[in-house]
Amino acid sequence: MFLVTELYEPAGGLHRYTTNLLSAWEKAIRKGKTDLEPVVVSVKGSDQPKKDLEIAEEFSGFMEKNDVKVFKGERGNRMCYFLEGEVPNLEEFHWKLWNRYGIDSTKTSKGLDWYNDILSAFWYWVPIFAEYLREEKGMEFKCIDAQDWLSFPGGFLTGERLNLPVVCRIHSGEYGRSLGSPDQKDAPIQIETAALSFSDYIQGVSISETIFQINHLMPMKERMDEDLRERRGEEWYRYQNLRNEKIKSFLLYESESDMTLLKDVIGGMPNGIDLEEWKDVGKDDISKGKKMLSELLPGKDKFVFFIGRTSYRKGLDFLLETFSKYRNEYNKTGLVVASSMDSDTYKEYKGKLEKLGIGDNTRILNRWLEPTEKKKLMCASDVIALPSVYEPFGIVALEGLAADFACERNGTTGPVTVVGNTGGMSEIIKSGVNGFEVPIHNFEIDPDMLHRALIKALDEDKKASLSKKGAERVQDIYFRWEHILGKIFEVYDKAEKNWKEKLRYV
């Protein structure tokens, strides 16, 4: 059972990860490479329109018995199910999560209070739905795979109700999201900490991110273990001490592959990319992309492209500061910012451009770019600037190298990808080999160092080699979804082994 929240509509990396993985999983099933099928369960809010979803009539018996609706819709060539309902006694449910897992689920972070009731309903109904699927539909589950803190409590509850192993994958940790200053009383950080205790395997989206999580969450886990000791019992506590040693031992190992490291109870594994869709990019597409850039910023010879949210973590403000501070050296270079902003944010950034004196050199594409348009612009750019100060993995960095792949296939030189030296980006990009990394200190980037990287990236003498190496790097097996799927199956086996060991203690 695969639990994930961001499937209602495209909402970022978690949606892309899930749909790409499901597509690869469906191919593996069709080719007879696995008989393990994902039952994907997500969430729908009562105030959200149905859009492409429809009522799953095959579960009419479940819906009649319970005050909950089940919708269905295809994602990644796989039928997925969406639960919509309410918690009958919310206060009692919150108390249960605190009593069993040490989670104060009444608190969310950074203005997410409106979403808490929707999440709570998802956590409440998932184990009940899972039990119905097993008892009434005859489904046999190998394990529960919960994606990010948004799904973890539902995974804990379902694992206990059905007596199954639980896998938790942290996509973006609260320590990084809060720039190193999380409110430890907020639910997200508590839920991530609880995952170290109540999952049978936990993984990060890169080795670097996994190490980051261990270093920051383990002190909280040890305190949580002590708090739960009396309620959970001495056998549980002794097992947690054993588990803590195994988690910490992860820090003593390095990966032969540089990208994947799966140890006893914890591991790091990258996201992937489907290069087949980049093979569809032709010379005409690249030419159209160059024309689009030239029309946006007439008279510019070279173009730097940024794509991402305006969040501080994505580093856009550092990029704008760099262009402002060294504007005399970017007279012939245009900066294109692709970001979907609300009206207030758009006005704010238009004002920033004028205040920084780079209004003539910068254009904002304020909309969600369709995949084909994004590929054209990325392939046509000279530099793709992604100066994130926290990025657990960075799929867009892989897309920067995929643009090299597409360009090289068409006999032209691709863009140079410049990233912040953080998380998976530091593993994807080898500085000076297939792109450039910019050092990060205390979640900040020095504009001088970013400028140095951009100037080197814009150097025509270096671009050809960097583009070629970028195209080679993105073809590594570690980024192929079929390879990643195989590693996920390894994780499931490890989780099952750990779960059986836990049963001997608890």
C-alpha positions as CSV (number, residue, x, y, z in Angstrom):
1,M,0.0,0.0,0.0
2,F,1.5,3.2,-1.2
3,L,0.4,6.4,0.7
4,V,1.0,9.8,-0.8
5,T,-0.8,13.2,-0.5
6,E,0.2,15.3,-3.5
7,L,-1.7,13.4,-6.2
8,Y,-4.9,15.4,-6.5
9,E,-3.1,17.8,-8.9
10,P,0.5,18.5,-9.8
11,A,1.9,20.2,-6.8
12,G,5.7,19.7,-6.9
13,G,8.4,17.1,-6.6
14,L,6.3,14.6,-4.6
15,H,3.8,14.4,-7.4
16,R,6.5,14.0,-10.0
17,Y,8.3,11.3,-8.0
18,T,5.1,9.3,-7.6
19,T,3.8,9.5,-11.1
20,N,7.2,8.6,-12.6
21,L,7.7,5.7,-10.2
22,L,4.2,4.4,-10.8
23,S,4.8,4.5,-14.6
24,A,8.0,2.5,-14.2
25,W,6.2,0.1,-11.9
26,E,3.4,-0.5,-14.3
27,K,5.9,-1.2,-17.1
28,A,7.6,-3.8,-14.8
29,I,4.3,-5.5,-14.2
30,R,3.4,-5.6,-17.9
31,K,6.8,-7.1,-18.7
32,G,6.4,-9.8,-16.0
33,K,9.4,-8.5,-13.9
34,T,7.3,-8.3,-10.7
35,D,4.0,-9.5,-9.4
36,L,4.1,-6.9,-6.6
37,E,1.5,-4.2,-7.4
38,P,1.0,-0.8,-5.7
39,V,-2.3,0.1,-4.2
40,V,-2.0,3.8,-4.2
41,V,-4.1,5.8,-1.7
42,S,-4.2,9.6,-1.6
43,V,-6.4,12.4,-0.2
44,K,-9.0,14.8,-1.5
45,G,-10.4,17.7,0.4
46,S,-14.2,18.1,0.6
47,D,-13.9,21.7,-0.8
48,Q,-11.9,20.5,-3.8
49,P,-13.8,19.9,-7.1
50,K,-13.7,16.4,-8.6
51,K,-11.9,17.4,-11.7
52,D,-10.7,14.2,-13.4
53,L,-11.7,12.0,-10.4
54,E,-14.9,9.8,-10.2
55,I,-16.5,7.9,-7.4
56,A,-15.1,4.4,-7.0
57,E,-18.3,2.4,-7.2
58,E,-16.4,-0.8,-6.5
59,F,-16.1,0.4,-2.9
60,S,-19.7,1.3,-2.5
61,G,-20.0,-1.2,0.4
62,F,-17.2,0.6,2.3
63,M,-18.7,4.0,1.6
64,E,-22.2,2.9,2.8
65,K,-20.8,1.5,6.0
66,N,-18.5,4.5,6.7
67,D,-19.1,8.3,6.4
68,V,-16.3,8.6,3.7
69,K,-16.1,8.9,0.0
70,V,-13.6,7.0,-2.2
71,F,-12.7,8.6,-5.6
72,K,-10.4,7.2,-8.3
73,G,-8.2,8.6,-11.0
74,E,-5.3,7.5,-13.1
75,R,-1.8,8.8,-12.2
76,G,1.4,7.4,-13.8
77,N,-0.7,4.9,-15.8
78,R,-2.0,3.4,-12.6
79,M,-5.4,3.7,-10.9
80,C,-5.2,5.6,-7.6
81,Y,-7.7,6.1,-4.8
82,F,-8.5,9.3,-3.0
83,L,-10.2,9.4,0.4
84,E,-12.5,12.3,1.4
85,G,-14.0,12.3,4.9
86,E,-13.9,13.7,8.4
87,V,-12.6,12.3,11.7
88,P,-15.6,11.4,13.9
89,N,-13.9,12.5,17.1
90,L,-11.0,14.7,16.2
91,E,-9.9,15.5,19.7
92,E,-9.8,11.8,20.6
93,F,-7.8,11.0,17.4
94,H,-5.2,13.7,18.2
95,W,-4.9,12.3,21.7
96,K,-4.3,8.8,20.2
97,L,-1.5,10.1,18.0
98,W,0.2,11.8,20.9
99,N,-0.2,8.8,23.3
100,R,1.0,6.2,20.8
101,Y,3.6,8.1,18.8
102,G,4.5,11.2,20.8
103,I,3.0,13.5,18.0
104,D,1.2,16.7,18.8
105,S,-0.8,16.6,15.6
106,T,-2.9,19.6,16.5
107,K,0.0,21.8,15.4
108,T,1.3,22.2,11.9
109,S,4.0,24.5,10.6
110,K,4.0,27.8,8.8
111,G,0.3,28.5,8.3
112,L,-0.8,24.9,7.4
113,D,-3.6,24.8,10.1
114,W,-6.3,24.8,7.4
115,Y,-4.8,21.5,6.0
116,N,-4.5,19.8,9.4
117,D,-8.1,18.5,9.4
118,I,-7.8,17.1,5.9
119,L,-4.5,15.3,6.8
120,S,-6.1,14.0,10.0
121,A,-9.0,12.5,8.0
122,F,-6.5,10.9,5.7
123,W,-4.6,9.4,8.6
124,Y,-7.8,8.2,10.3
125,W,-9.4,6.5,7.3
126,V,-6.4,4.9,5.6
127,P,-6.0,2.0,8.1
128,I,-9.8,1.4,8.0
129,F,-9.8,1.4,4.2
130,A,-6.7,-0.9,4.1
131,E,-8.4,-3.4,6.5
132,Y,-11.5,-3.3,4.2
133,L,-9.3,-4.1,1.2
134,R,-7.8,-7.0,3.0
135,E,-10.9,-8.5,4.6
136,E,-13.5,-7.8,1.9
137,K,-11.5,-7.6,-1.3
138,G,-8.9,-10.3,-0.4
139,M,-5.9,-8.1,-1.0
140,E,-2.6,-9.3,0.6
141,F,-0.1,-6.5,1.4
142,K,3.6,-6.9,1.7
143,C,4.2,-3.5,3.5
144,I,3.0,0.1,3.9
145,D,5.1,2.6,2.0
146,A,4.4,6.2,3.3
147,Q,5.7,9.2,1.4
148,D,6.8,12.2,3.4
149,W,5.6,13.4,6.8
150,L,2.2,14.2,5.3
151,S,1.5,10.4,5.1
152,F,3.6,9.0,7.9
153,P,1.0,8.8,10.7
154,G,-1.4,7.0,8.3
155,G,1.4,4.6,7.7
156,F,2.0,4.0,11.4
157,L,-1.6,3.4,12.1
158,T,-2.1,1.1,9.1
159,G,1.0,-0.9,9.9
160,E,-0.2,-1.5,13.5
161,R,-3.8,-2.3,12.5
162,L,-2.8,-4.8,9.8
163,N,0.4,-6.0,11.5
164,L,2.6,-5.1,8.5
165,P,6.0,-3.5,8.0
166,V,6.2,0.2,7.4
167,V,8.5,2.1,5.1
168,C,8.9,5.9,5.4
169,R,10.6,8.1,2.8
170,I,11.4,11.7,3.8
171,H,11.3,13.9,0.7
172,S,12.0,17.3,2.4
173,G,12.9,17.5,6.0
174,E,11.6,20.2,8.4
175,Y,15.1,21.1,9.6
176,G,16.1,22.2,6.1
177,R,12.7,23.7,5.3
178,S,13.0,25.9,8.4
179,L,16.6,26.8,7.6
180,G,17.9,25.0,10.7
181,S,15.5,26.6,13.1
182,P,12.4,24.3,13.4
183,D,9.8,24.7,16.0
184,Q,10.2,21.3,17.8
185,K,6.6,21.5,19.0
186,D,5.3,21.5,15.4
187,A,3.8,18.3,14.0
188,P,6.1,17.9,10.9
189,I,9.3,17.7,12.9
190,Q,7.7,15.4,15.5
191,I,6.3,13.1,12.7
192,E,9.7,12.9,11.0
193,T,11.3,12.0,14.3
194,A,8.6,9.4,15.0
195,A,9.4,7.8,11.7
196,L,12.8,6.9,13.0
197,S,11.1,4.9,15.8
198,F,7.9,3.5,14.1
199,S,8.9,2.7,10.6
200,D,10.7,-0.5,9.8
201,Y,12.8,1.2,7.2
202,I,13.4,4.9,6.6
203,Q,15.0,6.5,3.6
204,G,16.1,9.9,2.3
205,V,16.1,11.1,-1.3
206,S,19.9,11.3,-1.3
207,I,22.7,10.1,0.8
208,S,23.6,13.6,1.9
209,E,20.0,14.3,2.9
210,T,19.8,11.1,4.9
211,I,23.0,12.0,6.8
212,F,21.5,15.5,7.4
213,Q,18.3,13.9,8.8
214,I,20.2,11.5,11.1
215,N,22.4,14.3,12.6
216,H,19.4,16.5,13.4
217,L,16.7,14.1,14.2
218,M,18.5,11.6,16.4
219,P,18.7,13.8,19.5
220,M,15.0,14.3,19.3
221,K,14.3,10.6,18.7
222,E,16.3,9.7,21.8
223,R,14.2,12.1,23.9
224,M,11.0,10.9,22.3
225,D,12.0,7.3,23.1
226,E,12.4,8.3,26.8
227,D,9.0,10.0,26.8
228,L,7.3,7.0,25.3
229,R,9.2,4.4,27.5
230,E,6.6,4.1,30.1
231,R,3.7,3.9,27.7
232,R,5.3,1.6,25.2
233,G,7.2,-0.7,27.7
234,E,10.8,-1.8,28.4
235,E,10.9,-4.3,25.5
236,W,10.0,-1.6,23.0
237,Y,12.6,0.7,24.6
238,R,15.3,-1.9,24.4
239,Y,14.5,-2.4,20.7
240,Q,14.8,1.3,20.1
241,N,18.2,1.4,21.6
242,L,19.3,-1.4,19.3
243,R,17.7,0.5,16.4
244,N,19.5,3.7,17.3
245,E,22.8,2.0,17.0
246,K,22.0,0.7,13.6
247,I,20.8,4.2,12.5
248,K,23.9,5.9,13.7
249,S,26.2,3.3,12.0
250,F,24.9,4.6,8.7
251,L,27.2,7.6,9.2
252,L,30.3,5.3,9.0
253,Y,29.7,4.1,5.5
254,E,30.1,5.5,2.0
255,S,28.5,4.3,-1.2
256,E,30.4,2.7,-4.0
257,S,28.0,4.2,-6.5
258,D,28.0,7.7,-4.9
259,M,24.2,7.8,-5.2
260,T,22.6,4.9,-3.4
261,L,23.4,3.5,0.1
262,L,21.0,1.1,1.7
263,K,22.0,-0.2,5.1
264,D,20.1,-2.2,7.8
265,V,17.4,0.2,8.8
266,I,18.1,3.4,6.9
267,G,19.2,4.4,3.4
268,G,19.6,7.1,0.8
269,M,18.3,6.7,-2.7
270,P,17.9,9.3,-5.5
271,N,14.9,10.3,-7.5
272,G,15.1,9.5,-11.2
273,I,14.4,10.9,-14.6
274,D,12.7,9.6,-17.8
275,L,15.1,10.4,-20.7
276,E,12.6,9.1,-23.3
277,E,10.6,12.3,-23.2
278,W,13.9,14.3,-23.6
279,K,14.6,12.3,-26.8
280,D,11.6,13.9,-28.4
281,V,13.3,17.3,-28.2
282,G,14.5,18.2,-31.7
283,K,16.6,21.0,-33.3
284,D,13.4,22.9,-34.1
285,D,12.4,22.9,-30.4
286,I,15.8,24.2,-29.4
287,S,15.6,26.9,-32.0
288,K,12.1,27.9,-30.8
289,G,13.5,28.1,-27.3
290,K,16.2,30.4,-28.4
291,K,13.7,32.6,-30.2
292,M,11.5,32.8,-27.1
293,L,14.5,33.9,-25.0
294,S,15.5,36.5,-27.6
295,E,12.0,37.9,-27.7
296,L,11.9,38.1,-24.0
297,L,15.2,40.0,-23.8
298,P,16.2,41.5,-27.2
299,G,19.8,42.3,-27.7
300,K,21.2,39.7,-25.2
301,D,23.8,37.2,-26.4
302,K,23.5,34.8,-23.6
303,F,20.8,33.6,-21.2
304,V,20.7,32.4,-17.6
305,F,17.5,30.5,-16.7
306,F,16.1,30.1,-13.2
307,I,13.1,27.9,-12.6
308,G,11.5,27.3,-9.2
309,R,9.5,28.9,-6.4
310,T,10.4,32.2,-4.9
311,S,11.0,30.6,-1.5
312,Y,14.2,31.7,0.2
313,R,15.4,28.1,0.1
314,K,15.5,28.2,-3.7
315,G,18.1,31.0,-3.8
316,L,16.4,33.4,-6.2
317,D,17.2,36.4,-4.1
318,F,20.9,35.5,-4.0
319,L,20.8,35.2,-7.8
320,L,19.2,38.6,-8.2
321,E,21.7,40.1,-5.8
322,T,24.5,38.7,-7.8
323,F,23.2,40.1,-11.1
324,S,22.8,43.5,-9.4
325,K,26.2,43.5,-7.7
326,Y,28.1,42.5,-10.9
327,R,25.6,44.0,-13.4
328,N,28.4,45.6,-15.5
329,E,29.7,42.1,-16.3
330,Y,26.2,40.9,-17.4
331,N,25.4,43.6,-19.9
332,K,25.0,41.1,-22.7
333,T,23.5,38.4,-20.5
334,G,19.8,38.1,-19.8
335,L,18.2,36.5,-16.8
336,V,14.9,34.7,-17.2
337,V,13.0,33.7,-14.0
338,A,10.3,31.1,-14.4
339,S,8.1,30.9,-11.3
340,S,4.4,30.8,-10.7
341,M,3.7,33.8,-8.4
342,D,0.6,35.2,-7.0
343,S,-0.1,38.9,-7.8
344,D,1.4,40.3,-4.6
345,T,4.6,38.3,-5.0
346,Y,4.9,39.2,-8.7
347,K,4.6,42.9,-7.8
348,E,7.2,42.4,-5.0
349,Y,9.7,40.9,-7.4
350,K,9.0,43.4,-10.2
351,G,9.8,46.1,-7.6
352,K,13.0,44.2,-6.6
353,L,14.3,44.1,-10.1
354,E,13.9,47.9,-10.5
355,K,15.4,48.6,-7.0
356,L,18.4,46.3,-7.8
357,G,18.8,48.1,-11.2
358,I,18.4,44.9,-13.3
359,G,14.9,45.5,-14.7
360,D,16.3,45.7,-18.2
361,N,18.3,42.5,-17.9
362,T,15.7,40.3,-16.3
363,R,12.3,38.9,-17.3
364,I,9.8,37.0,-15.2
365,L,7.8,34.2,-16.7
366,N,5.0,34.2,-14.2
367,R,3.2,31.0,-15.0
368,W,3.4,27.2,-14.7
369,L,5.5,26.1,-17.7
370,E,4.2,23.2,-19.7
371,P,6.7,20.4,-20.0
372,T,7.4,20.9,-23.7
373,E,7.9,24.7,-23.2
374,K,10.2,24.1,-20.2
375,K,12.4,21.7,-22.2
376,K,12.7,24.2,-25.0
377,L,13.8,27.0,-22.7
378,M,16.2,24.8,-20.7
379,C,17.9,23.5,-23.8
380,A,18.1,27.0,-25.3
381,S,19.7,28.6,-22.2
382,D,23.4,29.0,-21.7
383,V,23.2,28.5,-17.9
384,I,20.6,26.9,-15.7
385,A,21.0,28.6,-12.3
386,L,19.6,26.7,-9.3
387,P,21.3,28.3,-6.2
388,S,19.2,26.5,-3.6
389,V,20.5,26.8,0.0
390,Y,18.5,23.6,0.9
391,E,17.4,21.0,-1.6
392,P,17.0,17.3,-0.4
393,F,17.5,16.1,-4.0
394,G,16.8,18.5,-6.8
395,I,15.0,16.9,-9.7
396,V,15.4,20.1,-11.7
397,A,19.2,19.7,-11.5
398,L,18.7,16.3,-13.3
399,E,16.6,18.1,-15.8
400,G,19.5,20.5,-16.4
401,L,21.7,17.6,-17.3
402,A,18.8,16.1,-19.4
403,A,18.9,19.3,-21.4
404,D,22.5,18.6,-22.1
405,F,21.5,15.1,-23.2
406,A,18.9,16.4,-25.6
407,C,21.2,19.0,-27.0
408,E,24.1,16.6,-27.5
409,R,21.7,14.3,-29.4
410,N,21.0,17.2,-31.7
411,G,24.6,18.0,-32.3
412,T,24.7,21.2,-30.2
413,T,26.1,22.3,-26.9
414,G,23.7,22.2,-23.9
415,P,23.4,24.5,-20.9
416,V,25.7,24.5,-17.8
417,T,23.9,23.7,-14.6
418,V,25.0,25.8,-11.6
419,V,23.7,24.6,-8.2
420,G,24.0,25.2,-4.5
421,N,26.2,22.6,-2.8
422,T,23.4,21.0,-0.9
423,G,21.6,17.6,-0.6
424,G,21.3,15.6,-3.8
425,M,22.4,18.5,-5.9
426,S,25.9,18.1,-4.5
427,E,25.8,14.4,-5.6
428,I,24.3,15.0,-9.1
429,I,26.7,17.8,-10.1
430,K,30.4,17.3,-10.1
431,S,31.8,20.8,-9.9
432,G,33.9,21.7,-12.9
433,V,33.1,18.3,-14.6
434,N,29.4,18.4,-15.5
435,G,28.4,21.8,-13.9
436,F,29.3,24.0,-11.0
437,E,28.5,23.9,-7.3
438,V,28.5,27.0,-5.1
439,P,29.4,26.7,-1.4
440,I,26.7,27.2,1.2
441,H,27.4,28.5,4.7
442,N,24.6,28.7,7.3
443,F,21.9,28.5,4.5
444,E,23.5,31.4,2.6
445,I,25.3,31.8,-0.7
446,D,28.1,34.4,-1.2
447,P,27.1,36.4,-4.3
448,D,30.8,36.6,-5.1
449,M,31.1,32.8,-5.3
450,L,27.9,32.6,-7.3
451,H,29.2,35.2,-9.7
452,R,32.4,33.2,-10.1
453,A,30.5,30.1,-10.9
454,L,28.2,31.9,-13.4
455,I,31.1,33.5,-15.2
456,K,32.9,30.1,-15.6
457,A,29.6,28.5,-16.7
458,L,29.2,31.2,-19.4
459,D,32.8,30.6,-20.7
460,E,32.4,29.2,-24.2
461,D,35.7,27.3,-24.0
462,K,34.4,25.2,-21.1
463,K,30.7,24.7,-22.1
464,A,31.3,21.9,-24.7
465,S,33.1,19.7,-22.2
466,L,30.6,20.4,-19.4
467,S,27.7,19.7,-21.7
468,K,29.1,16.4,-22.8
469,K,29.8,15.3,-19.3
470,G,26.4,16.4,-18.2
471,A,24.8,14.3,-20.9
472,E,26.8,11.3,-19.7
473,R,26.1,11.8,-16.1
474,V,22.3,11.9,-16.5
475,Q,22.4,8.5,-18.2
476,D,23.9,6.8,-15.1
477,I,21.9,3.8,-14.1
478,Y,21.2,5.3,-10.6
479,F,18.8,7.8,-12.2
480,R,16.8,5.3,-14.2
481,W,13.4,4.5,-12.7
482,E,13.6,0.8,-13.4
483,H,16.8,0.6,-11.4
484,I,15.3,2.7,-8.6
485,L,12.2,0.5,-8.5
486,G,14.5,-2.5,-8.0
487,K,16.2,-0.8,-5.1
488,I,12.7,0.1,-3.6
489,F,11.9,-3.6,-3.7
490,E,15.2,-4.2,-1.8
491,V,14.0,-1.7,0.8
492,Y,10.7,-3.6,1.2
493,D,12.6,-6.8,1.9
494,K,14.8,-5.0,4.5
495,A,11.7,-3.6,6.1
496,E,10.1,-7.0,6.3
497,K,13.3,-8.4,7.9
498,N,13.4,-5.6,10.5
499,W,9.7,-6.0,11.3
500,K,10.2,-9.6,12.0
501,E,13.1,-8.8,14.2
502,K,11.0,-6.2,16.1
503,L,8.3,-8.8,16.8
504,R,10.9,-10.7,18.8
505,Y,11.3,-7.7,21.1
506,V,7.8,-6.2,21.2
